[in-house]
Amino acid sequence: MNERAIHFGVLSYGGVGHLNSLVSLSRRLVARGHRVTFFQRPELEALVRQSGLEFSSIGATPPPTEVGHTRSGLADLRHRLKRITDEIGILLRDAPDVISDAGIHALLIDEIVLPGTTLAELLQLPYVLISTSVPHNFGWTVPRSLSQCDNPVSHFERVRKHLLQVSVFRMPGPVRWKLDRCRRQHGLGPICDLPKVFPALAHIATLPACLDFPRSTQGINFYYTGPFVDESVRPLVDFPRDRLDGRPLIYVSLGTARKIQPSTFRIIAEACDGLGLQVVMSLGGRRDPAMLADLPGNPLVVREAPQLELIKMAALVINHAGINTVLETLTEGKPMIAIPITHDQPALAARLCWLRVAEVIPEKRLSAATLRSAVLRVLGDPRYAEVARGIQQKINSDRGLDRAVEVIEKRLSIHHDLSLGRSRRG
């Protein structure tokens, strides 16, 4: 048991990748003798509790998306911004009492939980920021020399991307206005002053240092730790292992977003057809495999897959440059083909291209011919696998989970000693 046990509250975004990382970190903290309670929407309670963690409900389950109803352009942007600003108001209205009643000593805040740092300041709780992807304060701009890693975009798409790149570091336009209005109602100053008046004890990034571009400074109390991967927290997945036939395996995972077009999977299947490979495609739990029953080469298509197990077996992983799949692939020392689509994915893909551990084909430039050539290059050139194994060694030596726990405990211990000293002097 840790002599100075802490009751942590976790404010996490509800996406699978964010939850997997923060659940893994929380379980390691519990193993060190601490308590951890997640504060999240009620529909995520079962997932958190089955990992052996405590849970307290805040906010409300968002209304289901209407079947067949889609928005585009300005209407979609307005809808998404309204949803973000509504969630800010709900959390700042409901969460303070719930967190206070739980007896929380410190907060672990996912950087894209926008009201998180405001809640910490309001409740005067020490907090640690967690970046589960490329930290937003680094920016998601792709270097001009690696512009081939990004999708071509219109002026409106650039504006949309800017307005929706939201985190505690970047809250442009209506998002910042909403948060500052809420802060004024609670007697707090503007959010831009928070890093000076109530800074984080630490800012931890699951991005390994070896996967980032060289930079002269990362900010005060910034720590690269590497990924938080814990195989024991992954749910069991019903997977037809008897259909694996021993051919070199290509594992395809394009994340859990519904926006991936079926045509993308068809292009991948066509590109790999006839190469003597077995292709396994995971649909991220969001689609019915029956809709892809007639793909070229008869790949094995499943709604969900035991991803960590399949990555270990794979000769090559084709992914969307999502941070979790990328880090899990590199943790196993496997080369990749990245098809970045949106958000942070082009920025991460640019890093993979720069390190020469992956071939990168943005979705809007994807074709069966270009992908087939990339598959042959990666499988035919041993340097891709060599680089991947070198990164694997660095990630393993970083001990991401253990390093993160060490940082959190050390920074909280320093904070406790300073607070105790101030109280004695007072």
C-alpha positions in Angstrom: 0.0 0.0 0.0 1.3 3.5 -0.9 1.9 5.4 2.3 0.3 8.5 0.8 -2.7 7.0 -1.0 -4.6 9.3 -3.3 -8.2 9.2 -4.4 -7.9 10.2 -8.1 -10.8 11.4 -10.2 -10.6 10.8 -13.9 -12.1 13.1 -16.5 -11.8 11.2 -19.8 -13.2 11.7 -23.3 -15.6 8.8 -24.1 -13.8 7.5 -27.2 -12.4 4.0 -27.0 -8.8 5.0 -27.5 -9.0 7.6 -24.7 -10.7 5.2 -22.3 -8.4 2.3 -23.0 -5.3 4.5 -22.1 -6.8 6.1 -19.0 -8.3 2.8 -17.8 -4.8 1.2 -18.1 -3.2 4.1 -16.2 -5.9 4.0 -13.5 -5.5 0.2 -12.9 -1.7 0.7 -12.5 -2.4 3.5 -9.9 -4.9 1.2 -8.1 -2.2 -1.5 -8.0 0.0 1.1 -6.3 -2.5 1.5 -3.5 -4.5 4.5 -4.8 -8.2 4.8 -5.5 -9.6 5.9 -8.8 -13.1 7.0 -9.8 -14.1 7.8 -13.3 -16.6 10.6 -13.9 -18.4 9.9 -17.1 -21.7 9.5 -18.9 -23.9 6.7 -17.5 -23.7 4.5 -20.6 -19.9 4.0 -19.9 -20.3 2.7 -16.4 -20.2 -1.0 -17.3 -17.0 -0.6 -19.3 -15.3 1.2 -16.5 -16.5 -1.1 -13.7 -15.6 -4.3 -15.5 -12.0 -3.0 -15.3 -12.2 -2.9 -11.5 -12.5 0.8 -11.2 -15.0 3.1 -9.5 -17.5 5.1 -11.4 -19.7 8.1 -10.8 -22.2 9.4 -13.4 -22.2 13.0 -14.7 -23.8 14.5 -17.7 -26.3 12.7 -19.9 -26.3 10.2 -22.6 -26.3 12.1 -25.9 -29.3 11.5 -28.1 -28.9 8.8 -30.8 -28.0 9.9 -34.3 -31.0 9.6 -36.5 -30.7 6.7 -39.0 -30.2 8.1 -42.5 -29.8 11.7 -41.2 -26.6 13.4 -42.2 -25.4 17.0 -42.0 -22.9 18.6 -44.2 -21.0 21.8 -44.5 -21.9 24.7 -42.3 -24.9 22.8 -40.7 -22.6 20.0 -39.5 -20.1 22.5 -38.1 -22.8 24.4 -36.2 -24.2 21.2 -34.8 -20.8 19.9 -33.6 -19.9 23.3 -32.0 -23.3 23.5 -30.3 -22.8 20.0 -28.9 -19.4 20.8 -27.6 -20.5 24.1 -25.9 -23.6 22.4 -24.5 -21.4 19.7 -22.9 -19.3 22.4 -21.3 -22.3 24.0 -19.7 -23.7 20.6 -18.4 -20.4 19.5 -16.9 -19.7 22.8 -15.1 -23.2 22.7 -13.8 -23.4 19.1 -12.6 -19.8 17.9 -12.0 -18.6 20.2 -9.1 -20.9 18.7 -6.5 -20.5 15.1 -7.7 -16.7 15.4 -7.6 -16.7 17.2 -4.3 -19.0 14.6 -2.7 -16.7 11.8 -3.9 -13.8 13.0 -1.8 -11.4 13.4 -4.7 -7.8 14.5 -3.9 -6.5 15.0 -7.4 -7.7 14.9 -11.0 -6.4 13.2 -14.1 -7.7 15.2 -17.0 -7.8 14.1 -20.7 -6.7 17.3 -22.5 -9.8 17.3 -24.7 -12.2 17.4 -21.7 -12.5 21.1 -22.1 -14.1 22.0 -18.7 -11.7 19.7 -16.8 -9.1 22.3 -15.8 -11.8 24.8 -14.9 -13.3 22.1 -12.6 -9.9 21.6 -11.0 -9.5 25.3 -10.4 -13.1 25.7 -9.1 -12.6 22.9 -6.6 -8.9 23.8 -5.9 -7.8 20.2 -6.8 -4.3 19.5 -8.1 -4.4 18.0 -11.6 -2.4 16.2 -14.2 -3.1 16.7 -17.9 -3.0 13.6 -20.1 -2.5 13.8 -23.9 -3.5 10.5 -25.4 -2.4 11.6 -28.9 -0.1 14.3 -30.4 -0.4 17.0 -27.8 -2.5 19.9 -29.1 0.0 22.5 -28.0 2.5 20.9 -30.4 0.0 21.6 -33.2 -1.4 19.2 -35.8 0.1 21.0 -38.8 2.0 18.7 -41.2 5.4 20.0 -42.1 5.6 21.3 -45.7 8.3 18.8 -46.5 5.8 16.0 -45.6 2.7 17.6 -47.1 2.0 14.3 -49.0 0.8 12.9 -45.6 -2.2 15.2 -45.4 -5.5 15.1 -47.3 -6.1 18.0 -49.7 -8.6 20.3 -48.1 -10.8 23.3 -49.1 -10.7 26.6 -47.3 -13.9 25.7 -45.5 -12.4 22.4 -44.4 -9.4 24.3 -43.0 -11.7 26.6 -41.0 -13.7 23.6 -39.8 -10.5 21.7 -38.7 -9.3 24.8 -36.8 -12.6 25.3 -35.0 -12.9 21.7 -34.0 -9.3 21.2 -32.9 -10.4 21.7 -29.3 -8.4 21.0 -26.1 -7.4 22.9 -23.0 -4.7 24.5 -25.2 -6.7 25.4 -28.3 -10.3 26.6 -27.9 -11.0 29.0 -30.7 -14.2 31.1 -31.3 -17.4 29.9 -29.8 -15.9 27.2 -27.7 -13.6 29.6 -25.8 -16.5 32.2 -25.5 -18.8 29.6 -23.9 -16.1 28.4 -21.5 -15.2 31.9 -20.5 -18.8 32.8 -19.9 -19.2 29.8 -17.6 -16.0 30.7 -15.8 -17.2 34.2 -15.1 -20.4 32.8 -13.6 -18.2 30.9 -11.2 -16.1 33.9 -10.4 -13.0 32.7 -12.4 -10.9 34.7 -14.8 -10.5 33.9 -18.5 -9.2 30.4 -19.5 -6.1 31.9 -21.1 -4.9 32.9 -17.6 -5.3 29.4 -16.1 -1.8 28.1 -16.9 -0.4 31.0 -14.8 -2.9 31.1 -11.9 -3.6 27.4 -11.6 -1.1 25.3 -13.6 -1.1 21.5 -14.0 1.3 19.6 -11.8 2.4 17.7 -15.0 1.5 17.3 -18.6 2.0 13.7 -19.7 1.9 12.5 -23.3 1.5 8.9 -24.4 3.4 9.9 -27.5 6.9 8.5 -27.1 9.8 11.0 -27.5 11.2 8.8 -30.3 8.1 9.4 -32.3 8.2 13.1 -32.2 9.9 15.7 -34.3 12.9 17.4 -32.6 11.9 20.4 -30.6 13.8 22.7 -28.3 11.2 22.9 -25.6 8.0 21.1 -24.5 6.9 23.4 -21.7 7.2 23.3 -17.9 6.6 19.9 -16.3 6.0 18.1 -19.7 6.8 14.4 -19.8 6.9 12.0 -22.7 6.1 8.6 -21.3 5.0 6.4 -24.2 1.9 4.3 -24.5 -0.4 3.0 -21.8 -1.0 -0.6 -23.0 -2.5 -3.2 -20.7 -3.7 -6.3 -22.4 -5.6 -7.5 -19.3 -8.1 -4.7 -19.6 -9.2 -5.6 -23.1 -12.6 -7.4 -23.3 -12.6 -10.9 -24.8 -13.6 -10.8 -28.5 -15.3 -13.7 -30.3 -13.0 -14.2 -33.2 -12.8 -17.1 -35.7 -9.2 -18.1 -35.2 -9.8 -21.4 -37.1 -10.1 -19.3 -40.3 -6.5 -18.1 -40.0 -4.7 -20.2 -42.6 -1.0 -19.6 -42.0 -0.3 -17.1 -44.9 1.5 -13.9 -44.0 -1.1 -11.8 -42.2 -2.2 -8.2 -43.1 -4.2 -6.7 -40.3 -6.5 -3.8 -41.2 -7.9 -1.4 -38.6 -9.3 2.0 -39.5 -10.6 2.9 -36.1 -14.2 3.1 -34.7 -15.5 6.1 -36.7 -18.6 5.6 -38.8 -17.2 8.0 -41.4 -14.9 5.3 -43.0 -16.4 4.6 -46.4 -17.0 0.9 -47.4 -15.2 1.8 -50.6 -12.0 2.2 -48.6 -12.1 -1.4 -47.4 -12.8 -2.5 -51.0 -9.7 -0.7 -52.3 -7.6 -2.4 -49.6 -9.0 -5.8 -50.5 -8.3 -5.2 -54.2 -4.8 -4.0 -53.5 -3.9 -7.2 -51.5 -5.7 -9.7 -53.7 -3.4 -12.2 -55.4 -0.3 -11.4 -53.3 -0.4 -14.6 -51.2 -1.5 -12.8 -48.1 -4.4 -13.3 -45.7 -6.2 -10.0 -44.9 -8.1 -9.6 -41.6 -10.3 -6.4 -41.5 -11.7 -5.1 -38.2 -14.7 -2.8 -38.6 -14.3 -1.2 -35.1 -17.6 -2.4 -33.8 -19.6 0.1 -35.9 -20.5 -1.8 -39.1 -22.0 -5.2 -40.1 -19.5 -7.4 -41.8 -22.3 -8.6 -44.2 -22.1 -5.4 -46.1 -18.5 -6.3 -47.1 -19.2 -10.0 -47.9 -18.1 -9.8 -51.6 -14.7 -8.2 -51.3 -11.9 -9.3 -53.7 -9.7 -12.0 -52.3 -12.2 -13.0 -49.6 -10.6 -11.2 -46.7 -11.7 -12.2 -43.2 -14.0 -9.3 -42.1 -15.2 -9.0 -38.5 -17.1 -6.4 -36.5 -14.5 -6.5 -33.8 -11.1 -8.1 -33.5 -8.6 -9.1 -30.7 -6.4 -6.3 -32.0 -3.3 -6.8 -29.8 -3.3 -10.5 -30.6 -3.5 -10.0 -34.3 -0.9 -7.2 -34.4 1.5 -9.7 -32.8 0.8 -12.1 -35.7 0.9 -9.6 -38.5 3.6 -9.0 -41.1 2.1 -5.6 -41.8 -0.6 -3.4 -40.3 -2.7 -1.1 -42.4 -4.3 1.6 -40.2 -5.7 5.2 -40.2 -2.8 6.6 -38.2 -4.9 6.6 -35.1 -2.7 7.0 -32.0 -3.7 3.8 -30.3 -3.3 1.4 -33.2 0.0 3.1 -34.2 1.4 2.8 -30.7 0.2 -0.8 -30.3 1.7 -1.7 -33.6 5.1 -0.1 -32.8 5.1 -1.7 -29.4 5.1 -5.0 -31.3 7.8 -3.8 -33.7 5.6 -4.1 -36.8 5.8 -1.8 -39.9 2.7 0.0 -41.2 0.8 1.6 -44.1 -1.0 4.6 -42.8 -4.1 6.1 -44.4 -4.7 9.3 -42.4 -8.2 10.7 -42.6 -8.8 13.5 -40.1 -8.0 15.2 -36.8 -4.5 14.3 -35.5 -4.0 11.5 -37.9 -2.1 13.4 -40.6 0.2 14.8 -38.0 1.0 11.4 -36.6 1.3 9.9 -40.1 3.9 12.6 -40.9 6.0 11.4 -38.0 5.8 7.8 -39.2 6.8 8.9 -42.7 9.7 11.0 -41.3 11.0 8.0 -39.3 10.6 5.7 -42.4 8.6 3.1 -40.4 5.5 3.4 -42.6 4.3 4.3 -46.1 1.6 7.0 -46.0 -1.3 7.4 -48.4 -3.9 10.0 -47.4 -7.5 8.8 -47.9 -8.2 11.2 -50.8 -5.2 9.9 -52.7 -5.9 6.2 -52.1 -6.2 3.8 -54.9 -5.7 0.1 -55.3 -2.7 0.6 -57.4 -0.9 3.0 -55.0 -1.7 0.8 -52.0 -0.6 -2.4 -53.8 2.8 -0.7 -54.6 3.1 0.4 -50.9 2.4 -3.1 -49.6 5.0 -4.6 -51.9 7.5 -1.9 -50.8 7.0 -2.4 -47.1 7.1 -6.2 -47.3 10.0 -6.3 -49.7 12.3 -3.8 -48.0 13.6 -5.1 -44.6 14.4 -1.6 -43.5 10.8 -0.8 -42.5 10.7 -3.7 -40.1 14.2 -2.9 -38.8 13.1 0.7 -37.9 9.9 -0.7 -36.3 11.9 -3.0 -34.1 14.2 -0.2 -33.1 11.3 2.0 -32.1 9.8 -1.1 -30.2 13.0 -1.3 -28.1 12.8 2.4 -27.2 9.1 2.2 -26.3 9.8 -0.9 -24.1 12.7 0.9 -22.4 10.5 3.9 -21.7 8.0 1.8 -19.6 5.1 4.1 -20.4 2.7 3.1 -17.6 5.3 2.8 -14.9 6.9 6.1 -16.0 3.5 7.9 -15.9 2.7 6.6 -12.4 6.2 7.7 -11.2 5.7 11.2 -12.5 2.2 11.5 -11.0 3.2 10.3 -7.6 6.4 12.4 -7.6 4.6 15.6 -8.6 1.8 15.1 -6.1 4.3 14.4 -3.4 6.1 17.7 -4.1 2.8 19.5 -4.2 1.8 18.0 -0.9 5.1 18.9 0.8 4.8 22.5 -0.5 1.2 22.8 0.6 2.2 21.5 4.1 5.0 24.0 4.3 2.8 26.9 3.4 0.2 25.8 6.0 2.8 25.6 8.7 4.2 29.0 7.8 0.6 30.4 7.8 
